[in-house]
């Protein structure tokens, strides 16, 4: 039936029928022929259910667009939540880095103070050690000077005694020394 309608529409809409201006409901009137051809064309489209198919196509396209919009909205929400999550993580990492830097500064200042205290103690120990060495050297020098003075005094005393000593004085000194020793031993 469709194959018969198409040539019929073509024959009814030929320019030969529309060439004359005649009565309005006559096929000689071009306006009437155009109107009839249009009505038949619209009827043919309705018979083939073209508006329904176009509506279905538009509804399908609208549904596709709606699902794409929903998917895009979902993706946008996920992206926003990921962005917020990464911003929170970045802030946490920044805070942690700040804490690490602050702790490092505090630790460095404590280490510097400890190093200063250790240096001061080391200097005090070295000063005390040096003072002890100086005192030891001083007492050693004093002892050496005394020993040397004793040696010199004994030597001088020997010389003086040797010059003044005669046999009589020598015998009397020996007797006194023996008496002193025997008193102290008994």
C-alpha positions as a LaTeX table, in Angstrom:
\begin{tabular}{lrrr}
\hline
Residue & $x$ (\AA) & $y$ (\AA) & $z$ (\AA) \\
\hline
Unk1 & 0.00 & 0.00 & 0.00 \\
Unk2 & 2.87 & 2.37 & 0.80 \\
Unk3 & 4.30 & 1.78 & $-2.64$ \\
Unk4 & 1.03 & 2.89 & $-4.26$ \\
Unk5 & 0.60 & 5.99 & $-2.14$ \\
Unk6 & 3.93 & 7.53 & $-3.02$ \\
Unk7 & 3.29 & 7.74 & $-6.81$ \\
Unk8 & $-0.22$ & 9.00 & $-6.09$ \\
Unk9 & 1.18 & 11.82 & $-3.99$ \\
Unk10 & 3.68 & 12.63 & $-6.69$ \\
Unk11 & 0.98 & 12.77 & $-9.38$ \\
Unk12 & $-1.34$ & 14.93 & $-7.30$ \\
Unk13 & 1.36 & 17.41 & $-6.50$ \\
Unk14 & 2.68 & 17.89 & $-10.01$ \\
Unk15 & 3.13 & 21.40 & $-11.28$ \\
Unk16 & 0.74 & 20.68 & $-14.17$ \\
Unk17 & $-2.23$ & 20.61 & $-11.82$ \\
Unk18 & $-1.12$ & 23.74 & $-10.04$ \\
Unk19 & $-0.58$ & 25.85 & $-13.11$ \\
Unk20 & $-3.99$ & 27.53 & $-13.25$ \\
Unk21 & $-5.75$ & 29.85 & $-10.91$ \\
Unk22 & $-9.24$ & 28.54 & $-10.62$ \\
Unk23 & $-11.85$ & 27.81 & $-8.03$ \\
Unk24 & $-10.35$ & 27.27 & $-4.66$ \\
Unk25 & $-11.43$ & 23.60 & $-4.24$ \\
Unk26 & $-10.23$ & 22.72 & $-7.68$ \\
Unk27 & $-6.97$ & 20.93 & $-8.51$ \\
Unk28 & $-6.23$ & 23.77 & $-10.88$ \\
Unk29 & $-5.71$ & 26.08 & $-7.93$ \\
Unk30 & $-2.07$ & 25.92 & $-6.81$ \\
Unk31 & $-2.88$ & 26.85 & $-3.23$ \\
Unk32 & $-5.39$ & 24.00 & $-3.00$ \\
Unk33 & $-2.94$ & 21.51 & $-4.51$ \\
Unk34 & $-0.26$ & 22.55 & $-2.04$ \\
Unk35 & $-2.75$ & 22.27 & 0.82 \\
Unk36 & $-3.88$ & 18.81 & $-0.27$ \\
Unk37 & $-0.28$ & 17.68 & $-0.80$ \\
Unk38 & 0.65 & 18.98 & 2.64 \\
Unk39 & $-2.34$ & 17.27 & 4.29 \\
Unk40 & $-1.56$ & 14.03 & 2.46 \\
Unk41 & 2.09 & 14.32 & 3.44 \\
Unk42 & 1.18 & 14.88 & 7.08 \\
Unk43 & $-1.32$ & 11.97 & 6.91 \\
Unk44 & 1.35 & 9.77 & 5.36 \\
Unk45 & 3.75 & 10.71 & 8.17 \\
Unk46 & 1.02 & 9.92 & 10.71 \\
Unk47 & 0.30 & 6.59 & 9.00 \\
Unk48 & 3.98 & 5.66 & 9.26 \\
Unk49 & 3.94 & 6.86 & 12.90 \\
Unk50 & 6.85 & 9.19 & 12.24 \\
Unk51 & 5.90 & 11.65 & 15.01 \\
Unk52 & 5.87 & 8.77 & 17.51 \\
Unk53 & 9.23 & 7.57 & 16.25 \\
Unk54 & 10.60 & 11.10 & 16.37 \\
Unk55 & 9.16 & 11.43 & 19.89 \\
Unk56 & 10.75 & 8.12 & 20.88 \\
Unk57 & 14.03 & 9.23 & 19.39 \\
Unk58 & 13.81 & 12.55 & 21.22 \\
Unk59 & 12.80 & 10.77 & 24.45 \\
Unk60 & 15.70 & 8.36 & 24.00 \\
Unk61 & 18.04 & 11.24 & 23.38 \\
Unk62 & 16.58 & 13.10 & 26.39 \\
Unk63 & 17.04 & 9.99 & 28.55 \\
Unk64 & 20.61 & 9.62 & 27.28 \\
Unk65 & 21.30 & 13.26 & 28.03 \\
Unk66 & 19.66 & 12.90 & 31.46 \\
Unk67 & 21.79 & 9.84 & 32.32 \\
Unk68 & 24.90 & 11.63 & 31.06 \\
Unk69 & 23.98 & 14.67 & 33.19 \\
Unk70 & 23.37 & 12.43 & 36.21 \\
Unk71 & 26.66 & 10.68 & 35.59 \\
Unk72 & 28.42 & 14.01 & 35.17 \\
Unk73 & 26.79 & 15.27 & 38.39 \\
Unk74 & 27.91 & 12.10 & 40.20 \\
Unk75 & 31.43 & 12.45 & 38.81 \\
Unk76 & 31.46 & 16.12 & 39.84 \\
Unk77 & 30.38 & 15.23 & 43.38 \\
Unk78 & 33.04 & 12.52 & 43.55 \\
Unk79 & 35.64 & 14.97 & 42.24 \\
Unk80 & 34.58 & 17.54 & 44.82 \\
Unk81 & 34.77 & 14.99 & 47.62 \\
Unk82 & 38.20 & 13.86 & 46.37 \\
Unk83 & 39.32 & 17.47 & 46.16 \\
Unk84 & 38.10 & 18.13 & 49.70 \\
Unk85 & 39.83 & 14.95 & 50.87 \\
Unk86 & 43.10 & 15.94 & 49.21 \\
Unk87 & 42.83 & 19.46 & 50.60 \\
Unk88 & 42.34 & 18.02 & 54.11 \\
Unk89 & 45.28 & 15.69 & 53.58 \\
Unk90 & 47.40 & 18.56 & 52.28 \\
Unk91 & 46.47 & 20.65 & 55.31 \\
Unk92 & 47.29 & 17.74 & 57.64 \\
Unk93 & 50.62 & 17.21 & 55.90 \\
Unk94 & 51.36 & 20.94 & 56.10 \\
Unk95 & 50.52 & 20.95 & 59.82 \\
Unk96 & 52.69 & 17.88 & 60.34 \\
Unk97 & 55.54 & 19.51 & 58.42 \\
Unk98 & 55.16 & 22.65 & 60.55 \\
Unk99 & 55.26 & 20.53 & 63.71 \\
Unk100 & 58.35 & 18.70 & 62.45 \\
Unk101 & 60.09 & 22.00 & 61.65 \\
Unk102 & 59.13 & 23.44 & 65.06 \\
Unk103 & 60.35 & 20.27 & 66.82 \\
Unk104 & 63.58 & 20.37 & 64.82 \\
Unk105 & 64.12 & 24.01 & 65.78 \\
Unk106 & 63.44 & 23.24 & 69.45 \\
Unk107 & 65.70 & 20.21 & 69.32 \\
Unk108 & 68.44 & 22.23 & 67.61 \\
Unk109 & 68.20 & 24.98 & 70.23 \\
Unk110 & 68.29 & 22.39 & 73.04 \\
Unk111 & 71.27 & 20.70 & 71.39 \\
Unk112 & 73.00 & 24.08 & 71.07 \\
Unk113 & 72.35 & 24.82 & 74.76 \\
Unk114 & 73.60 & 21.35 & 75.72 \\
Unk115 & 76.69 & 21.85 & 73.57 \\
Unk116 & 77.32 & 25.22 & 75.23 \\
Unk117 & 76.96 & 23.62 & 78.67 \\
Unk118 & 79.25 & 20.74 & 77.66 \\
Unk119 & 81.85 & 23.20 & 76.34 \\
Unk120 & 81.63 & 25.24 & 79.55 \\
Unk121 & 82.08 & 22.09 & 81.66 \\
Unk122 & 84.99 & 20.96 & 79.47 \\
Unk123 & 86.62 & 24.36 & 79.81 \\
Unk124 & 86.13 & 24.23 & 83.61 \\
Unk125 & 87.64 & 20.73 & 83.75 \\
Unk126 & 90.60 & 21.79 & 81.62 \\
Unk127 & 91.11 & 24.91 & 83.75 \\
Unk128 & 90.97 & 22.80 & 86.92 \\
Unk129 & 93.40 & 20.29 & 85.40 \\
Unk130 & 95.73 & 23.11 & 84.34 \\
Unk131 & 95.52 & 24.66 & 87.81 \\
Unk132 & 96.31 & 21.26 & 89.36 \\
Unk133 & 99.26 & 20.84 & 87.02 \\
Unk134 & 100.45 & 24.35 & 87.85 \\
Unk135 & 100.08 & 23.67 & 91.60 \\
Unk136 & 101.87 & 20.33 & 91.23 \\
Unk137 & 104.64 & 21.96 & 89.21 \\
Unk138 & 104.85 & 24.75 & 91.74 \\
Unk139 & 105.08 & 22.35 & 94.71 \\
Unk140 & 107.58 & 20.25 & 92.77 \\
Unk141 & 109.65 & 23.36 & 92.04 \\
Unk142 & 109.44 & 24.46 & 95.68 \\
Unk143 & 110.53 & 20.97 & 96.79 \\
Unk144 & 113.41 & 21.01 & 94.32 \\
Unk145 & 114.44 & 24.46 & 95.50 \\
Unk146 & 114.28 & 23.29 & 99.15 \\
Unk147 & 116.19 & 20.13 & 98.32 \\
Unk148 & 118.77 & 22.15 & 96.47 \\
Unk149 & 118.91 & 24.66 & 99.32 \\
Unk150 & 119.40 & 21.82 & 101.79 \\
Unk151 & 122.15 & 20.34 & 99.64 \\
Unk152 & 123.80 & 23.74 & 99.35 \\
Unk153 & 123.35 & 24.43 & 103.08 \\
Unk154 & 124.75 & 21.01 & 104.01 \\
Unk155 & 127.66 & 21.53 & 101.64 \\
Unk156 & 128.33 & 24.99 & 103.07 \\
Unk157 & 127.97 & 23.66 & 106.60 \\
Unk158 & 130.43 & 20.88 & 105.76 \\
Unk159 & 132.91 & 23.38 & 104.40 \\
Unk160 & 132.52 & 25.63 & 107.38 \\
Unk161 & 132.69 & 22.75 & 109.85 \\
Unk162 & 135.62 & 21.24 & 108.00 \\
Unk163 & 137.51 & 24.51 & 108.21 \\
Unk164 & 136.73 & 25.08 & 111.87 \\
Unk165 & 136.94 & 21.48 & 112.94 \\
Unk166 & 140.04 & 20.19 & 114.60 \\
Unk167 & 140.63 & 16.80 & 116.22 \\
Unk168 & 139.56 & 17.86 & 119.68 \\
Unk169 & 136.24 & 19.34 & 118.49 \\
Unk170 & 135.63 & 16.35 & 116.28 \\
Unk171 & 136.06 & 13.90 & 119.17 \\
Unk172 & 133.76 & 15.93 & 121.39 \\
Unk173 & 131.02 & 16.00 & 118.67 \\
Unk174 & 131.29 & 12.24 & 118.19 \\
Unk175 & 130.94 & 11.67 & 121.95 \\
Unk176 & 127.86 & 13.94 & 122.12 \\
Unk177 & 126.24 & 12.14 & 119.18 \\
Unk178 & 126.83 & 8.72 & 120.79 \\
Unk179 & 125.33 & 9.93 & 124.04 \\
Unk180 & 122.26 & 11.30 & 122.29 \\
Unk181 & 121.71 & 8.09 & 120.35 \\
Unk182 & 122.05 & 5.91 & 123.48 \\
Unk183 & 119.56 & 8.09 & 125.36 \\
Unk184 & 117.03 & 7.84 & 122.57 \\
Unk185 & 117.44 & 4.10 & 122.11 \\
Unk186 & 117.02 & 3.27 & 125.80 \\
\hline
\end{tabular}
